[in-house]
Amino acid sequence: MKLSPSLSDELARWAEQQPVFFTGSASTHGRHINVSPKGLDAHFAVFGPNQCAYIDRTGSGCETISHAYENGRLCLMFMSFGPSPGILRLFCRATVVEWDQPAFPDLVRRIAKGKRETFDGARAVILCDIWQTQTSCGFGVPRVKKGIYTSEDDGDDPSNAGLSVFEQRPTLDSYSAKQAQNNKTLGYQVTNNCSSLDGLPGLRAARREAGQRLWVGDLKARVRRIASEGEAVAVGFFLAVALYFVLSWIDVRLVSKITM
């Protein structure tokens, strides 16, 4: 295992070539830990040694978005399915840029790099500030059987070995296009993306469309988070009481000295 404070050019190119990556996130106190598979073409890009981003399409949940809004913790994991093993983890602080924010169109263009023009149902870009990278052997990850791919399919670049066996699944593009054509995307987001499994506030555009007051939902989530810090709240209370009595004792002593 090797840790680094930034992403090298070589690893950046390798990550962008991988057909699949996973996101890992969790709320601060909730019971659920979320791991999501990603991998459609042109949905991920590295912007620099300490920043990357991916396009987040509308789905049946919004765990990563909710967790990013609450604490910003995110891990991206890439792995090789070809003959050369390897695992790359990117430990990040995530920022959500939703589809109705001014920065969204430019970020989508930067990620797509001209490979695609449309991303129906794209609800957000997850902007990831990388604070540490981890590489490890990947010996425990299965590889694609050698007989399934050939060097001719992979071209002249050996780093592509094994990637040719993957193809894009058309289901999400097809479904999202139909939803967009029928103006049902936002309604689907309202039904499915307003909150996480643990009840954290979700996609803000969906919450506004649902008639929610964002500040009220955010405040409730903050109060629940503070209430979950039971031990810390108890310690803080007893320290405050102790400080009160100490200050009262000091005040009494000072008054006694003055009146003597």
N, C-alpha and C positions, 0 to 999 in steps of 0.2 A: 504494500500500500504506500502511496505517495501523496502528500498534501502540498498544495500550492495556493498562494493568494490570488492567482489570476489564471486565465485560460490561454495556453500557447496557441500560436497560429496553426500548428499541426493538429492539435486536439480539436480546435474549432472547425477545421475542414472535416475531420473525421466525424464529429458530432452532426454536422449538417448532412453528411452522407447516409447516416443510419436511418433505416426505414421505420424504426419504432423507438419511442422513448416514453418514459413514465414520469408522472408528476406525483409527488408525495407532500401532503400537508395535513395539518391538524389544528383544531381550535385549542385555545389555552387550557380549557377545563372540560370540554366535551368528551364524550366516550368514544366517538368515531374518529378513526384515522383514515384518511382518504388516499387511495392510489389510483391514478387514472392513466390508461394507455393513450398515447397520441402517435400520429405518424403519417397523416396525409401529406402529399407532396406540397412543398412551398409554404408550409405552415410554421416553420421554425427558421430562425436566422441568428447568427452571432453578429453583434454590432461592434464589439471590441473585446479586449482581454478581460473586462469586468462587467460586460453587459450583453444580454441576449434577450430574445422575445419570441413569443409564439402567438398565433391567432387562435382564439378560443371560440369554437363554433357552438351554437345553441344545442344543449343536451337536456336530458331529463333531470339533471341535478346541477348544483352550482357550488359544490364544496370548496373548490380551489378559490373561487372568487370570494366567498364568505370568509374563508380562513385568511386570505390576503388582506381583506379589509380589517379583520380583527388584529392580527399580529404580524402579517407580512412574511412569515416563514414559508419557504418553499424549497424543495429538493427536486432537481431534474436528474433522471438516471438514463444513461445510454449504455447499450451493450452490443457486442458483436455476435452475429449469428454465422459468420463466415469462418474460414480456417484459422485466422489469427484471433485468439481470444482477447477480451479486454472489456473493462467496465469503467465508465466515467460518471461521476456524480458532481453536479453543480449545486453548491449550497448558496441560496440566493435570498435576497429580500425582494418580495414581489410587490408591484404596483399595478392596479387594475385601471386600464384606459377603456372605458365603455364606448359603444358604437355611436353614441350621441355626443361625444366629446370632440372638440376641435382637433386634437392631436391624433385621433384614430385613423383617418384616411392616409395620412403620411406614414404612420407606423406600418400599416398594412402594405403599402407600396414598398417600404424598405425591407420588409420580411419577404415578400413575394419575389422581389428582384426581377420582375418581368416574366416570371414563369407562369403566372396566372393573372387573370384580370378580375375575376369575380370570386367572392367567397360568401355565397348566400347563407344567411343565418349566423354570420359572424357577430357575436354579441360583445366581444371585448378583445383587446390585446393585453396579454400578461407580460409586462415589462419586468425583466429579472436583473437585478443588480447583484453580480456574483461577488461574494466575499471570500469564498474558498472553493477549490476543486479537489477532488479525490479520484485517483486512478488505482485500480486493482486488477488482479490477474484475469478474472472471469473464467477460470478453469471449470467452475461448476455450472456454467451456462451451456445448454446444448447447442450444437451447430447444425446447420442444414446439411443433409446427406450429400456427399460429394457427387453422387451420380445424378443429382437433380440439376446442378448447374455445370456449365463448362466455361473454360477461359474465353471462348469466343463470345459468349453472352456478356461477359464482364468487360470486354474491350481490352485496351492495353494497360489499364490501371489496375494493378493487383489489389489495391485497397478496396476495389469494388467487388471482390470475390464473394459470392454468396448473396449479394444484394439483388441480383437479377431474378431470383426466384420469387421475389415479392412483387405484387402488383397492387395498384390502388383499388380499394373497395369503392364502388360507385354509389353505394346506398345512401351515405350522408349527403353527398352532392345532390342526388336525385330528390331525396326527401326534402332537403332544405330549399331547393328551387321551387318545388310544388307549394311549400308553405309560404314562400315569399310571393309567388304569383297569386295566391289566394288571400294575401294579407293576413295570414294566420300566425306569423312568426312571433309578433309581440304578444298576442293572446296566449300562445304556448309558453312564452317566458313568464307571463303573469301567473299562469297556473303552476309552473314547475321551478321557477328560478328566483322566487322572492325570498326564500330562506333556505338554510342548510338543514341537514338531518338533525343537528343539535339546536336548531332554532335561531341560529345567527342570521343577521340581515344579509340578504343576497344582492342580486343585480339591482342597482339603483334605478335604472330606467324602468324595469319591470315593477318595482315598488311604487314609483311615481304613477305609472299607468294604473296600478291597482288602487290608487287614491290614498296611499299611505303617506304620512308625514315622516320624512326621513329622520329628522332630528329626534322624533319621539322613539322610533324603533332603535336608533343608535344609542339613545340614552338608556332605554330598557336593557339593551345588551350590555352596556357598561355597568349598570347596577347589578345585573346577574353575575357579571364577571367579578366584581368586587365582593359580592356576597359569597361567591365560591371560594374566596381566599379566607376561609374560616379561621385558620390558625393565625394568619397575619393580622386579621381584624381583631382577634382576641388579644394578641400580644400588644398591638397598638393601643387598644383600650386600657389594658392594665398599666402600660407605660405612661399613658396620659394621666391616669388616676394617681400613679405613684409620683409623677412630676408635680401634679396639683398639690399633693400633701407636702412634698419637699419644699415647694415654693411658699406654701402657707406657713410652714414651720419657720422658714427663713424670714418671712414677713413679720411673724410674731416676735422672733428674736430681735429684729431690728427695731420694732416698736418698743419693746421692753427696754432696750439700751437707751433709746431716745428719751423715754419718760423717767429714767432713773436719775 
